[in-house]
């Protein structure tokens, strides 16, 4: 649980009701001072070890560690979104190297991450772990799934309703560790006070509809919202590992600068006061001089 001036966030992961271990991994990088915040902002990550891969739980944890390490150690590289994407590409290379050195056949993970700094959020994803944005009752998916059914829907081959029960629903097109250069997308989301982001693995979205996600975010703060969403997915079968990170954007209050009222200046010390005093004397002097000349 993180509480601070900029965000209020809660991250939870759960094994679910069917799997015998948890291949999801959640992580964050929170600045400890203003200088670190200026360099890195606030970083939150949800990773989902790809089902069927060897040691998916190792892949998701290593990928998070590699990503954060690169992200933190390259504070002046491009903007936060590009830096985060580069960090994930670097994590992909490191994960592939780890696989080669340790003799694993393959290790892979999806990942969605959000870097927040002041009024801007940069969301980066690979695979089907998602980010949603909530603002004043309006809820939408920010990321696009890198999955077979998502592509089929986009191409018009199947409908969204057909996609929900498609036999190849779990086929992922891109992930970290599975290929040399996976597709990694960047999304920019301006943030306003009261906005929320939800990062989650597909273990949540396979059981909980978007409307239910939105309703939960609209009613509860991050701590309770994240717990309720995971509980709901478990109640409906918990067929996969479940992860949720709920991030509430507090923003910052702009300080009101109150300037002291100007001090009153005595009238005789103003230009108008001086002229008012000298003008009659000047006129009197001119009259006297005129009479003498006559």
N, C-alpha and C positions, 0 to 999 in steps of 0.2 A: 504493500500500500504506500503510495507516494502522495504527500500533501505539500504544496508549495505555492508560491505566488502565481505561477504561470499555469500549472496543470494539477489535476487531481486524478490519479490513475490507479486502476487495480488490474492485475494480471493473474489469471488462474488457469491451471491445466489439470486434466483429470483422465485417468486411464479408461473410463467408460465401463460398460457392463459386459463386454464380450472379450476384448483383447486381454492377454495375460501380462502385458507390459505397456508402458507409455512411450511412443515414438515421437510425440510432440515435445517441443521445448520452447519456453518463453524466456525473454530476457529484456533488460533495459539498460540504458546508460544515462545516468542522471548527474548533471553538473553540481559540483559542491560549492561553487562560488560564481560571482558575476563574470569573471574572466573565462571560466570554462563554459558557461552558458553562452557567452558571445562566440566562442569557438565552435561548439558542438550542438547547441540547443538541447533538446530532450529527445532521446531515441528509445523506441519501443519495438520489439520484434516478436513475431510468432512464427515458428518453423514446424513443419510436419514431415517427419521422416517418411519417405514414400513406401507404402505398403508393398510387401513382397521383396523389397531390397534387403541385402544383408546389412544387419546392424543399423536400421533406420534411426534408432534412438541416438546412436553415436553420430550419425551424419547431421542430425538436426542440432545437436549440442555443439559440435565442432563448427558447423557453419555459422552459428550465432557468435561464437567466440572469435572466429576469424574475421567476421564482418565488423564487429565492434572494434577489434584491434586495428584494422585498417582505417576505419572511419575516424577513430580518435587520433591516430598518428598522422593524419593528413588533413589538418584543420584549415589549411589555406588553399586546398585544391577545389576549384570551381565552386558552384553553389551546393547547398546541402543535398539536393536531389541527385545531382551528378556524382557527388562524392559518395553518397550511399549506394548508388548503382555500381560505381567502380569498386566499392568495398565488397559488394556481393559477387561481382565478377572475380575479384581476387580470392574470395572465399571459395568460389567454384574451383579455381586452379589449385588452391591449397588442399581442398578435399580430394581432388583427383590424385594429387601427389601422395596424400596420406594413404589412399587406397592402394596405389602402386607399391609403396614402401612396406605396407603391412599385409600384403597378399590377399586383401579382400577382392572378391569378384566385382562388386559394385556397391556403392553407397550413395544415396541421393536424398534430397529433401526439398520441399517447397518452402517458400519464405515470403512473408509480407512484413514490411517495416515502415514506421512513420517517424520522421524527424521534424520536430516542431521548434520554431524559433520566432519569438514575438508573435506577429499575426499571420504567420505562414506555416503551412504543413506540406511536407514533401513525402508522398507515399510511393514506395517502390515494391514491386512484387514479381515473383516468378512462380508458376504453378497455379494451384487453385485455392490457396489460402487468400482470404479476402480482407478488404478494408471497406467499411461503410461510413458515411457521414450523416449526422443528424443535426438539423438546425430548425428550431421553432416548429417542430412537428413534421418537417419535410425530411424524408429518409431516402437515401439512394446508395447504390453500390458504386464506389469510386473505381476500384480495380476491375480488370477483365480477366476471367479465368483462362489459363493456358491449358485447356482440356479439349478432348475430342468432341464432347457434346456441345461445348460452348462454341466451337468452330462450326459444327453442323447447324446450330441455331443461327449463327451469324450469316451463314451461307444460305439459309432458308431451306435446308434439307429436312429439318425436323422443327417442331414447335417447342416452346419452352415447357409446355405440359408433357410432351413426349420425352423431353430431356430428363425430367425428374425420375423416370423409371427406365431409362435407357440401359440395356445390358452392359454397355461399355462406358458407363458413367464415370468410373474411376480411372480412366486412361488419361494420364498427364502428358502433355506435349513437351513441356520444358521443366527442368528442375536443376538445382545446384548439385554438382557431382556426377551427373549422368552424361554430360557432353562438354565439348571443348568451350563453346561460346553459347550459352543459353540466351533466349530472349528475356530481357529484364526490362520492365516498363516503369516509367516515372510519371506520377500524377501530382499536379500542384493544386492545393486546396487552401484558399484564404480562410482564416479562422476568425470568428467573432466571439465575444464573450457569451458563454452558454452553449457553444457548439460542442458536439461529442464525436469521437471517432471510435469505431469498433473494429479491432483486428481479430480475426478468428480463423481456425482451421475448418476443414470441411466436415469434421465430426460434429460441429455445431449446426452448420447450415443444412446438413442432410436431414435434420430432425426439426428444426425451428424455422418457420417461414419468416420472410422479410417483415411482414406486418407485425408479427409477434416480437421480433427483434426491436422494431421501432417503438412498439408500445412499452416494452420493458425499459428502454432508454429514456422514454419520455416521463416515466414515473419514478425512477430511482437513481440515486447517485451511483458512481462507479462500483464501489465495494459490493453493494447489494445487487446491482444489475448483473455484474459478472457471475456472481454465485447463482442467482436465479436462472440465468441462461444455461449454465452448465447442468444445474439440477433438472431443468426442463428436458434437455437433450437426453439425460440419463433415464428420466421417467418414460421416455418414448423409445427406449431400447438401448441407447448408448452403444451403438454398433461399432463405433470407432473411438479413438482418443479424441478428447474435446478440449479446446483451448479458446480462451477469450480474454482480450485486453480492452477494457473500457477506459477511454481517456476523455476527461471533461476539461474544456479550455476555459480557465478563469480570466485570462488576459491580465492586463495591468491597469490599475486606476491611474488616470492622468492627474498628477498633482496640480492643485489649483494654486496659482501664484497670487498672493494677495499683496499688492503694493501699498505702502503707507500713503495716506492722503497727504497731498502737498500742504505744507505749513502756510498759514495765512501771513501775508506780508503787509505791514502797516501801509496805509494809503500814501502817507507822505514820503515813503521810501520807493514808491513806484514812479515810473516816468510820468504818468498822468498826474500824480500828486505833486511832483516837482514842478511841472509846467503850470499847474493850477496856482501854485504859490508864487512863482516867478513872473508870470504873465502880468498881473496887476502892477507889480513893481516896475516892470519894463515900460508899461503904458504910462505910469505916473512920471517916470524919468523922461520919457519922450515929450510929455506935455510941458514939464518944467523947462526942458531945453528949448522948446518952441517959443515959450513965453519970454525967455531970456533973449533969444534971437530977435524977437519983435522989438 
